[in-house]
Amino acid sequence: MKAVALKRYLPASNPESFLDLELPDPKPQGRELLVRVHAVSVNPVDTKLRSPKDKIEDPPRVLGWDASGVVEATGPDCKLFKRGDAVYYAGSIVRPGCDSELHVVDERIVGPKPKSLDDAQAAALPLTALTAHEALFDRCAIDPGGKHAGRTLLVINGAGGVGSIAIQLAKLAGLRVIATASRPESQEWCRKMGADHVINHRENIPQQLRDAGNPEVDYIFNTVDTSGYWDTMVEAIKPFGRIVSIVESSKPVELGKLMGKSASFSWELMFTRARFQTADMEEQHRILAQVAGWIDAGKLKTTLTETLSPINAANLRAAHAKVESGKMMGKLVLAGWR
Ligand SMILES: NC(=O)c1ccc[n+]([C@@H]2O[C@H](COP(=O)([O-])OP(=O)(O)OC[C@H]3O[C@@H](n4cnc5c(N)ncnc54)[C@H](OP(=O)(O)O)[C@@H]3O)[C@@H](O)[C@H]2O)c1
């Protein structure tokens, strides 16, 4: 099969950072699907893993944790999908990624591709939708059915891949959403995703929240360095509020600062279920099926903003450089093989 892989960890500008290779076809076992990959997205996890270091990969390493495609074959124990089904999924961080023509993935973390989207539009969604869904509806216990409608959510970094779908999921649950963005175009994008109010994360956030008539919020979804926004989040969260963060902390944070407000803090890592093979790992199948249903019902829209074609090393290098710029709005996808 064709694959885009790395042997050395190099800057994306280096022509050797990704290589177009032929690798052996993988074979599905147990509950695994063999998927013919049609489109893949690039996330910051890819660029973090590719970051330069002294290590050689032999055999070469395939990255990529967002795909859409069609089931080519099924392992003997598969129950959810059959050959020919169109699927979309993020996959597992402890397995090879999906930047290859054929890819093996556990069916319990795969969803049926939204029927109303093409492959590129679908590949933009799984990793970020799983993250935002688990963060809002599991970690923060927000009811997607609207029981908490009217409560307020602050999304720190609303225009990025995760923020773009988090805003939409929170609106679907009836929340009032305040998103942060620093450029006119990223602010406009947040409004397009459904944000009720946009403030600037390069300026004083608590002051802007006071100006907006919301000095404190019920929930905070942080998608940037956790320690960098810690004191802001401590100040902005309501008593009994919930904060969820999806980004590691560059410095230790003082958890005790939340005690006075009896506020809680959770981590969300989309890869936890697959990595630890948790008993409820099939929830990710259910979440992706639910998101596909919401997309097809017109309740959510794809966050795709740019497609590069075909899927090859040159385009993957370009995609990594764009994601690393820190200026992504929505999602970037590579589609089709040469
Ligand atoms: N735990 C998990 O399961 C999980 C899952 C997915 C992603 N993540 C992590 O979550 C982070 C965000 O991912 P993403 O895909 O949403 O990123 P992204 O698409 O690359 O985010 C791009 C956006 O970041 C904003 N930004 C840049 N610097 C900022 C700052 N100092 N404060 C606030 N916003 C800033 C920019 O907005 P402006 O241009 O408007 O400033 C830009 O629009 C990454 O670190 C990623 O690894 C974790």
Ligand as a Chemical Component Dictionary entry (heavy atoms), coordinates in Angstrom:
data_LIG
# 
_chem_comp.id                   LIG 
_chem_comp.type                 NON-POLYMER 
_chem_comp.pdbx_formal_charge   0 
_chem_comp.three_letter_code    LIG 
# 
loop_
_chem_comp_atom.comp_id 
_chem_comp_atom.atom_id 
_chem_comp_atom.alt_atom_id 
_chem_comp_atom.type_symbol 
_chem_comp_atom.charge 
_chem_comp_atom.model_Cartn_x 
_chem_comp_atom.model_Cartn_y 
_chem_comp_atom.model_Cartn_z 
_chem_comp_atom.pdbx_ordinal 
LIG N1  N1  N 0  -6.859 16.130 24.878 1  
LIG C1  C1  C 0  -7.308 15.822 23.670 2  
LIG O1  O1  O 0  -7.955 14.779 23.479 3  
LIG C2  C2  C 0  -7.062 16.762 22.528 4  
LIG C3  C3  C 0  -7.772 16.589 21.341 5  
LIG C4  C4  C 0  -7.583 17.513 20.313 6  
LIG C5  C5  C 0  -6.669 18.551 20.481 7  
LIG N2  N2  N 1  -5.975 18.640 21.627 8  
LIG C6  C6  C 0  -5.031 19.760 21.814 9  
LIG O2  O2  O 0  -5.816 20.941 21.884 10 
LIG C7  C7  C 0  -5.076 22.031 21.351 11 
LIG C8  C8  C 0  -5.942 22.764 20.362 12 
LIG O3  O3  O 0  -6.162 21.937 19.248 13 
LIG P1  P1  P 0  -6.861 22.520 17.943 14 
LIG O4  O4  O 0  -6.854 21.453 16.920 15 
LIG O5  O5  O -1 -8.137 23.173 18.303 16 
LIG O6  O6  O 0  -5.774 23.642 17.572 17 
LIG P2  P2  P 0  -5.671 24.595 16.333 18 
LIG O7  O7  O 0  -6.749 24.300 15.373 19 
LIG O8  O8  O 0  -4.259 24.548 15.833 20 
LIG O9  O9  O 0  -5.913 26.045 16.990 21 
LIG C9  C9  C 0  -5.645 27.187 16.210 22 
LIG C10 C10 C 0  -6.145 28.413 16.922 23 
LIG O10 O10 O 0  -5.396 28.620 18.098 24 
LIG C11 C11 C 0  -5.617 29.936 18.501 25 
LIG N3  N3  N 0  -4.559 30.360 19.406 26 
LIG C12 C12 C 0  -3.244 30.510 19.124 27 
LIG N4  N4  N 0  -2.591 30.950 20.221 28 
LIG C13 C13 C 0  -3.524 31.079 21.217 29 
LIG C14 C14 C 0  -3.478 31.507 22.571 30 
LIG N5  N5  N 0  -2.339 31.890 23.160 31 
LIG N6  N6  N 0  -4.642 31.529 23.276 32 
LIG C15 C15 C 0  -5.801 31.140 22.712 33 
LIG N7  N7  N 0  -5.904 30.715 21.426 34 
LIG C16 C16 C 0  -4.772 30.701 20.698 35 
LIG C17 C17 C 0  -5.642 30.736 17.220 36 
LIG O11 O11 O 0  -6.655 31.715 17.354 37 
LIG P3  P3  P 0  -6.335 33.275 17.032 38 
LIG O12 O12 O 0  -5.599 33.289 15.734 39 
LIG O13 O13 O 0  -7.671 33.884 16.996 40 
LIG O14 O14 O 0  -5.458 33.774 18.170 41 
LIG C18 C18 C 0  -6.009 29.691 16.130 42 
LIG O15 O15 O 0  -7.203 29.999 15.442 43 
LIG C19 C19 C 0  -3.780 21.430 20.806 44 
LIG O16 O16 O 0  -2.749 21.615 21.747 45 
LIG C20 C20 C 0  -4.091 19.955 20.661 46 
LIG O17 O17 O 0  -2.955 19.115 20.748 47 
LIG C21 C21 C 0  -6.148 17.782 22.659 48 
# 
loop_
_chem_comp_bond.comp_id 
_chem_comp_bond.atom_id_1 
_chem_comp_bond.atom_id_2 
_chem_comp_bond.value_order 
_chem_comp_bond.pdbx_ordinal 
LIG N1  C1  SING 1  
LIG C1  O1  DOUB 2  
LIG C1  C2  SING 3  
LIG C2  C3  SING 4  
LIG C2  C21 DOUB 5  
LIG C3  C4  DOUB 6  
LIG C4  C5  SING 7  
LIG C5  N2  DOUB 8  
LIG N2  C6  SING 9  
LIG N2  C21 SING 10 
LIG C6  O2  SING 11 
LIG C6  C20 SING 12 
LIG O2  C7  SING 13 
LIG C7  C8  SING 14 
LIG C7  C19 SING 15 
LIG C8  O3  SING 16 
LIG O3  P1  SING 17 
LIG P1  O4  DOUB 18 
LIG P1  O5  SING 19 
LIG P1  O6  SING 20 
LIG O6  P2  SING 21 
LIG P2  O7  DOUB 22 
LIG P2  O8  SING 23 
LIG P2  O9  SING 24 
LIG O9  C9  SING 25 
LIG C9  C10 SING 26 
LIG C10 O10 SING 27 
LIG C10 C18 SING 28 
LIG O10 C11 SING 29 
LIG C11 N3  SING 30 
LIG C11 C17 SING 31 
LIG N3  C12 SING 32 
LIG N3  C16 SING 33 
LIG C12 N4  DOUB 34 
LIG N4  C13 SING 35 
LIG C13 C14 SING 36 
LIG C13 C16 DOUB 37 
LIG C14 N5  SING 38 
LIG C14 N6  DOUB 39 
LIG N6  C15 SING 40 
LIG C15 N7  DOUB 41 
LIG N7  C16 SING 42 
LIG C17 O11 SING 43 
LIG C17 C18 SING 44 
LIG O11 P3  SING 45 
LIG P3  O12 DOUB 46 
LIG P3  O13 SING 47 
LIG P3  O14 SING 48 
LIG C18 O15 SING 49 
LIG C19 O16 SING 50 
LIG C19 C20 SING 51 
LIG C20 O17 SING 52 
# 
